[in-house]
Amino acid sequence: MAASWIRNHRHESFPDDDYRAWLISRNPPPIVHRSCGVRFARLQIRFDRFVKAVDRGLHRMIEALERSKTRCIQRELQLRGIRYAQRMDDDTSSRR
């Protein structure tokens, strides 16, 4: 049943029944509950990504230090007259 919303006066308020009918008939936006669980899950995903990025950075830094130390040791051995046979198929040389 449609209610009539015609008012004679601009500042005149709706009668109680008409106001209730108006509240029922209007199309309110959907109620979306953002639970704490959803926010916590998103925060946990962001934290995991951050930890993985830091872990990758530290691993790259460790690998770079390892290659640098290996080159330094090889140079020292060559300066002392010890020839160090280099393998070109090792894992560190293939990354370069």
Beta strands, then each sheet from edge to edge (+ up, - down):
end
